[in-house]
Amino acid sequence: MSKQIYRGWFTLIVSLLVLSTPVLADDSGGSGYSRYGLGDLRYFIDSRATAMGGAGLASIPMDEISQLNPASWSGIVRTRFYLGTVYEGFATSDLSHSAYLSHMVFNGAAIALPVSTESGVVVSFGLLPYSRVDYNVISPVTIGNVSFNTQYVGSGGISLAYLGSSAAIGNELRIGAKFNYYFGTLDYTTRQNFTGTEFASSEVLRSNEMRGLGFSFGAIYSGLGKLFQLPSNSSLTLGAMVSTTSYLTETDERFYTYNSATLQTGDTIAAPDFKTILPYAAGGGISFINDRLQLAADMYFQHWSAFHDASGATLRDDKRYSVGAELVPKKGANIPLTQRMAYRFGFFYDESYYQLFGTPINETGVTAGFGIPVIGDNRLNIGIQYSFRGTTDNQLQKDKILRISFTLSGGELWFIRSEQE
């Protein structure tokens, strides 16, 4: 085995140890909006996309495994991997209460293997978060002389495992496709806790297990530079992607528990399996790239008004708009680190799929971040997002969200034979 392979595996193992180390956060939790639909959706998987406002559908990075468009993998010429984690903090408030809730969680892992660099054939597989449910809400209730607390707790989420490939058709068109497997469990618990002992406390746990298949397709066209007679070191690209409608098999089980001072009883009800629609998504983008600068803008749509689940949640279509920029001042091994770093900025506006009591829940955010060279072709990407979501009208809540994502991306010439002397 060559030194490159040893070094690649060493880097991967160190990445796993560093980024999988659990981090504890006070007041662990998330937003109450994650009670609805499938929870908070994960649009920003890698830190590069986070820092650029989520834009990049038309980008073809050589040193990143972008999850925005599988056609972008065709630019990868080395075996690459990444592993990510994200810190999320929610400063949430309504008309009478406020709290800060936070957690740090896994944010995806992937590997890309070049098969033919001339034809842009790259195979990639990975495990990504798709959505997350995480909330803990307590509501005090008084009826006559009886007082009790109703507690709503949610946890779990949907994950996505994928296997895909890309290819180049000529010099200007790149395509990609991937097979997606969605799976996960969403747990919703409702508890009633009485202050006295004359009433029994109760708990209802609704556990939804989901699994299903889907596909994503993408294309990137890079011939616009010739049309507009751009310099040879610049390009103007168009990108598009679509994810098919998926039908998830859902298993709904409910567990009932009743506690009094002298007795505990329980019951379980399992409903027949049924299908949940995970709606199709489509997006398009444009990107300008030269030796030092990249500018990108995207639009994304997902047909969530077609979604239904066991709770009968009604959602609206999701529409997201993103713009971002990346600047690398200089390139070269002997250049100072601060000039070799990638500096990224972005902005996004999301008409999220949440709509409660006729009130749409929108999110607006600014982003920034860095790509820091580590050793060789390895890079630590840091993405920072600060956004506002929701309103305190109609007994709803307003969230101020801070997300800081860390992605360690590595690249090596794995599986390349050493020359024989």
N, C-alpha and C positions, 0 to 999 in steps of 0.2 A: 504494500500500500504506500502511495507517495506521500511526501511531506505535506502537500496541499490538502490531501484528504484528512490526515491526522489533525492539521490545523483547523480544518472546517468542522470536524466533529468536536474538537475541543471548544471552539467558539460556540457551537450550538449547545453543548452541555452547560457551559458557563451561563449562557443566556437563559436556559431553562431554570437554573438554580437561582439566578438573580431575580428574574421577573415572576417566578412562581412563588416566591417567598410571601407568606400571608402578611397583610398589613391590617392592623386594627384601627378602627376609627370610632370616636365617641359618637353616640346617638346614631348608630348605624341605621340607615333606612333611605328611602327615596321619596318620590312625589306621590301624592294621593291620586293624581291623574292616571297612574299606572294600574288602577283598579279596572280600567275599561279596555275593551278590545283585547289585544295580546300584550298590553303593557307599553312601556316606552320602547320605541323602535330604535335599532342601532344603525344609523346611516353612516356614522364616522367610525369605520373599523380601524384604519391605520392612522398614525399620527400625522403623516404627510397630508392626507385628505382633511383631517381635522384642522390643521393649521391654515389650509387654503379655503376654508369655508365649505368644504365638501365638493369643490369643483375639481374636475380632472377627467371627465368622460372622454375627452379627445386627446389626452396625454399618452405618450408612449415612453415611460421611464425605463432606462436600462438597469437601474440599481434598486428598483422597488417592485414588489408584487402588488399591484393595484387591485383592489376588489371592486372598483367602480365599473370596469369594462374588461371582460376577458380578452378582447382583442389586443389590449395594451401589453399583454405578456410577450407578444412577438418581438419586442425590443430587447428582451433579456438574453444575454449571451453567456452568463455564468450561472451555475447552480446557486439559487438564492433561497433564503429562508427568513422568516420574521416571527417574532413572538411579542405580544403586546399586553399591556395592562392599562387600566384607566382609573383615575380618582374622580369621583363625582360628589359634589356638594350641592345641596338644595337648601336655600334660604326661602322657606315657604311661609305664607301668612294669609289669614283671612281677616274679617272685620274685627275679630276679638283675640286671636292668638297668633303666635309666630314661633318658628323653630328652625334650627339648622340641623340637617340630617346628611350623613355622608357615608361613603363606603369606597372600597377599592377592589376591583374585580378583574378577572381575566378578560382580555379584549381581542383574542384571536391568535391563531398560529397557522402558518402556511409554508409550503415548499414549492419551488418552481424548478423544473429540470429541463434544460434545453436539449432537444433531440436533433434539430437541424437549424443552426444559426442562419444559414443562407436562405432557408424557406420560412424562417420565423416560427418553426414548430417547437412549442414549449408545452410541457405537461405540468399542471399544477394541481395540488390537492391541499385541503386545509380544514380547519374547524373554526367556526366563527359564531359569535353571539348574534341572534336575530332580534330578540326582544327581551325585556326584563320587567318583572313585576316585583315591586318592593315598596310596601307602605305599611304604616301602623297608625291608625286613627282611633281616638277614643272620644266618644260623645256622651256626656253626662245627661241623664234623663230623670225627671221627677214627675210621677203621676200620683196625685193625692199625697198620701203619707209615705209612698214607696219611692225610694231612690235607687237607681242602679246606673251602671256604666255599660254602654254598648261599645265593644272594641272590634275594629275591622283590621285584619292583618292579611297581607298578601305576600307571596314569595314565589320564586321560580322564574321560568322563562323558556323561550324557544331558542334552540341552537340550530346551526346549519353546517352540515358536513358536505363538502363539494369535491368533485373531480372534473377537471376540464382541460382544454387545450386551445392553442392559438395557431394561426398560420398566416403567412404573407402571400398575397396574390399580386405578382409583379412588384413594382417599387412603391406603389402609392396606396394600395388597399390591404388592410389587415382585418382578419376576422377571428372570432373566438366563440366558444360555447362551453358551457359547463352543466353538469348534472348535479342537482341539489337534493339533499335529503334533510327534511325538517323534522325535528324531534324535541320533546321536552314536556315538562309538567308544570302547570300553573295551579297553585294552591291558594284558596280563598277561605279564610276562617272568620266567623262571626261569633263573638262571645258576649254573654250577658252576665255581669257580676253584680250581685245585690249586696248592699251594705249590711243588711241584717242576716240572721240565720233562719228566718221563717220561710224564705223562698229559696228554691234550688237554683244554682247557677247553671248555665247551659252553654254548649259550644257546638257549632255546626261547621264542619270542614268540607268544602267542595273541592275535590281534586280532579283536574282535567288533564289527562294525558293525551298528547297529540303527536302524530307522525304522518309523513306523507312525502311525495316526490314532486319535483319541478325541474324546469330547465331555464337557463339564461343564455342569451345570444348577444353578441356585440360586433360592431364594425367601426373602423377608423379609416378615414380617407385623408391622405396627406398631399394631394395634388394641387391645393389652392394656391400654394406659394408660386407656382409657375404661372397660374392665371393672373395673379396680381404683380408678377415680375419682382418678387422679393429677392434680396441678396441670397447667395448660395448657402450662407450660414444661418438662414432663417427659414421657418416653415409655418404654414397656417393649416391647421387640421380640423376636421369635423368628426365627431364621434356620436354614436347612438347605441343604446342597449335596450333590451326588452326581457322581462322575466315572465314566464307563462303563468296562467292561473293554475293553482295547485288545490287539490282536494284532500284535506287532512282528515284522517280517521281520528275521531275524538272519543275517548272513554271517560265518562262522567260518573264519579263515585262520590257519595255523600256519607259522612260519618257524624252521628249525633251522640253527644255525651251530656248527661244530666248528673249534677252533683248536689247533694244535700249534706247535712251534718252527719247523717248515719247511712247514706246509701249512694251508690254510684251505678248508673245504668247507661247502656249504650245501644246503638242500632246502626246498621249499615244498609244503604240502598245503592244499588248499582243499576244505572240506566243502560239500555242497549246502545251499542256503538252507533255513531252517526257521522256524517260528513260535514266538515267546516270548510268554507271557501277561503283560501288565501289568494287574494286578487292579483291580477297581472299588474306589472309596473313597466313604465317606459321612460326613457330619458334621452336627452340630446345635449351636445355641448360643442364649444369651439375653443381652440387654443392657439395662441401665438407663441413660438419658441425660437430663441436664438442661443448663442453660446453661453450667455449669462442669465437671461431673463425668460420667464414663462408667465403668460397671462392666460387665465382660463375663466370661462363662464358656462354654467350648466342650468338646465331645467329638468325637473324630475316629477313624475306623476304616478300615483298608485290608486287604483279604483276600490277604495275601502268602503264605499257605500254599498258594495255587494257583499260585505262581510256579515256573517251572523254566527253567534255562538250560543252556548247553553243558557247564558244569562239574558239573551235577547238584546244585547247592546247594539245601539244604532250609531254608526260612525259616518263620517263624510269623506270624500275623496281628499287625498293628501297631495299638496302641490308645494314643491320646494324650489327656491331660486338661490343660486350660489355664484359668487365671483371670488377669485383668488389670484395671488401672484407669488412667484418664487424668484429670488435673486441669489446667485452665487457670484460674488465679486471677482474671484480669480480661481483658477484651477492649476494644480501642479503639486508635486510631492514636497518641494522646498518652500512653498508659500505659507506664511503664518496661518495658524489655525483659524483665527477670526475672519480671515479673507477666504478661506476654503469652505466655511460653513454655509449652509443654505438658510436664507432668511425668508420666512413665509408669512403672508398676511391674507385675510379674507373676510367675507361678510356673507350672511345668509338670512333668508326670510322663509319661514316654514308655515304654511297653512296646514297645521297638523290634522290628523284624523279624529281628534277629540272634538266633540260638540255636545255640550251639556246644557239642558234647559233652554235650548235654542240659541245658546251663546257659543260662537266659534272660539276655539283656543288656538291662538297663533303664537309663534315663537320667532324672535328676532335676536341675532347674535353677531358678535365680532370675534375673530379668531387671529391667532398668531402662533409662531413656533420656529423651531430650528432643526436643521439636520446637521449633526455634529460628527465629523469623521473620528473613528475610534482607532482601529488597527487594520491596516491593509484596506480591503474593500468593505469593511464593516462600518455601520453608521447607527448612531443613536438619534432617533427622531422624537422630538417633543412637540406636542400640539396643545395649545391652550384655547379654550372656548369659554366665553362669558355671554350668557343670553338671558332674555326675559320671556316669560310665558304666562298666559292666563290673565285673570282679572279677579278682583274681590267682589264684583257685582254678582247678583243672583246667588249669594251664599257660596260662591266658588273661591278658589285660592289663586294667589299669584306666586310664581316661582322665579327666583333668581338662581341661575344654574351656573356652576363653575365645573368645567371638565378639564382635567390635565391628563393627557394620554402619553404613554411612553412605549415606543416600539424599537426593539433592537433588530436591525436588518443586517444580514450577513451575506457574503458572496464569495465563492471559491470555485476554482477549476477542478471540481470533483470529477472522478471517473475518467480523467485524462491520463493516458498511458505515458510513463516516463520513457525517454529515449534510451535505447539499449546501446551500451558502449561496445 
